[in-house]
Amino acid sequence: MTALMPRLFGDLADWFEVDFPLHPGHLIRVEDQLTDQQYTLRAELPGVDPDKDVHVSVADGVLTIAAERREEERVRGRSEFRYGMLRRSIRLPAGADQEHINAGYDKGVLQVTVPLSAPEPHGRKIPVASG
């Protein structure tokens, strides 16, 4: 029974990265890279029209990518289709400049570039008075 658990539930670590997808096909696969100057996110979105079907938004430090896929293939005597909504939200790193985010789409890959600035220190020093 113990050997069956990983096969039944998969890698639970992946569940905590996303919003518990109902179907693995509705998950956008991403890779990201963080440097001192920018955060870059690349998302696999083959078969979508970036002008109509891809939406990128940011709110409260969370970047959200949403896409709708509508593909239909007709071959003599049969047809096959794939459709559905895809969505992925990623928390941006500290110092993300949300006003200057850029996104581009090329050959099925969406690339989002987020410039980084030095994070503002949190809190303040409080002087202690004597006497």
C-alpha positions as CSV (number, residue, x, y, z in Angstrom):
1,M,0.0,0.0,0.0
2,T,2.8,2.4,0.8
3,A,4.3,2.0,-2.6
4,L,1.0,2.9,-4.2
5,M,0.6,6.3,-2.4
6,P,3.1,8.2,-4.6
7,R,1.5,6.9,-7.8
8,L,-2.0,7.7,-6.6
9,F,-1.3,11.3,-5.4
10,G,1.8,12.2,-7.5
11,D,4.3,14.7,-6.2
12,L,2.5,16.7,-3.6
13,A,5.2,19.4,-3.8
14,D,3.8,20.5,-7.2
15,W,0.3,21.0,-5.7
16,F,1.5,23.8,-3.4
17,E,3.0,25.8,-6.3
18,V,-0.4,26.1,-8.1
19,D,-4.1,26.5,-7.2
20,F,-4.9,22.8,-7.1
21,P,-5.6,22.1,-10.8
22,L,-8.6,20.0,-11.5
23,H,-7.0,18.5,-14.5
24,P,-3.2,18.4,-15.4
25,G,-4.0,19.7,-18.9
26,H,-5.2,23.0,-17.4
27,L,-1.8,23.9,-16.0
28,I,0.6,26.3,-17.7
29,R,4.1,25.0,-17.5
30,V,6.6,27.7,-16.6
31,E,10.3,28.3,-16.0
32,D,11.7,31.3,-14.3
33,Q,15.0,33.1,-13.7
34,L,16.0,35.7,-11.2
35,T,18.9,38.1,-11.4
36,D,19.8,41.2,-9.5
37,Q,18.2,43.3,-12.3
38,Q,15.1,41.4,-13.4
39,Y,12.8,38.4,-13.0
40,T,12.0,36.5,-16.2
41,L,9.2,34.0,-16.6
42,R,8.7,31.8,-19.6
43,A,5.4,30.0,-20.1
44,E,4.5,27.3,-22.6
45,L,1.4,28.3,-24.5
46,P,1.4,26.5,-27.8
47,G,-1.6,26.8,-30.1
48,V,-3.0,30.1,-28.7
49,D,-3.4,33.4,-30.4
50,P,-1.5,35.9,-28.2
51,D,-3.7,38.9,-29.4
52,K,-7.0,37.3,-28.5
53,D,-6.4,34.4,-26.1
54,V,-3.6,35.4,-23.7
55,H,-4.1,37.7,-20.8
56,V,-1.4,38.8,-18.4
57,S,-2.2,40.9,-15.3
58,V,-0.6,41.9,-12.0
59,A,-2.2,42.8,-8.7
60,D,-0.8,43.0,-5.2
61,G,2.6,41.4,-6.1
62,V,1.0,38.4,-8.0
63,L,1.4,37.9,-11.7
64,T,-1.4,36.0,-13.4
65,I,-1.3,34.4,-16.8
66,A,-4.6,33.3,-18.3
67,A,-5.2,31.7,-21.7
68,E,-7.9,30.0,-23.6
69,R,-7.1,27.3,-26.1
70,R,-9.4,26.4,-28.9
71,E,-7.9,23.9,-31.4
72,E,-9.8,21.7,-33.8
73,E,-8.3,19.4,-36.4
74,R,-10.3,17.7,-39.1
75,V,-8.9,14.8,-40.9
76,R,-10.8,12.7,-43.4
77,G,-13.5,10.9,-41.6
78,R,-12.7,12.2,-38.1
79,S,-12.1,15.3,-36.1
80,E,-10.2,16.1,-32.9
81,F,-10.4,19.1,-30.7
82,R,-8.7,20.5,-27.6
83,Y,-10.1,23.5,-25.6
84,G,-10.2,25.0,-22.2
85,M,-9.0,27.7,-19.9
86,L,-5.5,27.8,-18.6
87,R,-4.4,29.9,-15.6
88,R,-1.3,30.3,-13.5
89,S,-0.5,32.8,-10.7
90,I,3.0,33.4,-9.5
91,R,4.1,35.6,-6.6
92,L,6.6,38.2,-7.8
93,P,10.0,38.6,-5.9
94,A,10.6,41.5,-3.6
95,G,11.4,44.7,-5.4
96,A,9.4,43.9,-8.5
97,D,8.6,47.0,-10.5
98,Q,4.9,46.3,-11.4
99,E,4.6,49.4,-13.5
100,H,7.2,48.3,-16.1
101,I,6.4,44.7,-16.8
102,N,6.8,43.6,-20.4
103,A,5.4,40.5,-22.1
104,G,6.1,39.0,-25.5
105,Y,5.0,35.8,-27.4
106,D,7.1,33.9,-29.9
107,K,6.7,30.3,-31.2
108,G,4.4,29.1,-28.5
109,V,6.3,30.7,-25.6
110,L,5.2,33.7,-23.5
111,Q,8.0,35.6,-21.9
112,V,7.3,38.1,-19.1
113,T,10.1,40.3,-17.9
114,V,9.8,42.1,-14.6
115,P,12.4,44.7,-13.7
116,L,13.6,44.7,-10.1
117,S,14.6,47.7,-7.9
118,A,16.2,47.6,-4.5
119,P,13.6,46.5,-2.0
120,E,12.6,49.2,0.4
121,P,13.6,48.3,4.0
122,H,10.7,47.3,6.2
123,G,10.3,48.9,9.6
124,R,12.3,51.7,11.2
125,K,14.7,52.2,14.0
126,I,13.2,53.7,17.1
127,P,15.5,55.8,19.3
128,V,15.5,55.0,23.0
129,A,15.5,58.0,25.3
130,S,17.2,57.7,28.7
131,G,16.0,59.1,31.9
